[in-house]
Amino acid sequence: MDEVSQHADLSMGWCVNCHRTTKVQFAENGYYSIFEKLHNDIKNGHIDSVTVEMVGGTECQKCHY
């Protein structure tokens, strides 16, 4: 039988830090079409990618509602 173990503490800090660095598949993804400013920033070269944090991924109510 396989053994399962927890490799991260799964604290809120762990989640938030991950959301600050994890890039989302932003281009050609209809779900993110409402983020016009971010699309324009990519097109204009102001940013090269979008993180979870940039689309609201560190707002408390996203997970705690």
FENWOMO-V759468 format. One record per helix or strand. SS is the DSSP state (hx for helix, st for strand). FROM is the first residue (numbers start at 1). LEN is the number of residues. If there is no record, write none. Layout:
# FENWOMO-V759468
ss/from/len
SS/FROM/LEN
SS/FROM/LEN
This chain:
# FENWOMO-V759468
ss/from/len
hx/12/10
st/23/1
hx/30/3
hx/36/8
st/51/1
hx/53/3
hx/60/3
